[in-house]
């Protein structure tokens, strides 16, 4: 009887474990299906736009209209060479990857800033994003090109180099100054980041881990701007390249500067 009870208990445990695994797989499947359904409209719209922009006449009209509308001089222009096709398997994979990271990111305005691991470019030591924050000073997180340090007196800046948006063995861009393949090892990423740092010296540069933890947490692909303060996200820029607006970042810092000046020099009451 004791042996039968033990066997029955073991069978019951195995059945319970199997049911739990099945329930977990079912939940994961439903979550993946839900995410795909939510992302599909945006992805299909981007695919249609890419297909249309591959027609040179449409591309020229669109970019001419954008040029006529103008924009802030500090914002990087959106340039696409006529020799580069937009509608391709690699481009659609990159767009889907960007939408997915944006949807699943942990960073949100007003909430705690993800303290992900990064690698310092100079000495290759591991650290975390918030290690670079100083007291109550804003910390600019730049997942893109370097910003001119016009506000270094009130804010610190950190450039986080993530995976290549246009690798030579993926969605390649002939306009890129360097043809860099996908990073297979941390050494590849550090070497590529060093090339960027040579062109824009003076910026503090760190490299995302090979698990792409910072890229995933901040939805940074292709590029993005953030401002962190006291452990929270106080500014969240749009997803690049079209949402990468240095002018928005500058406006936030200007408002912050005015607030500090008013705090230190309050208007006297009459």
Secondary structure, 3 states (H helix, E strand, C coil): CHHHHHHHHHHHHHHHHHHHHHHHHHHHHHHHHHHHHHHHHHHHHHHHHHHHHCCHHHHHHHHHHHHHHCCCCCCCCCCCCCCCCCCCHHHHHHHHHHHHHHHHCCCCCCCECCCCEEEECCCCCEEEHHHHCCCCCEEEEEECCCCCCCCCCCEEEEEEECCCCCCCCCCCCCCCCCCCCCCCCHHHHHHHHHHHHHHCCCCCEEEECCCCHHHHHHCCCCCEEEEEECCEEEEECCCCCCCCCHHHHHHHHHHHHHHHHHHHCCCCCC
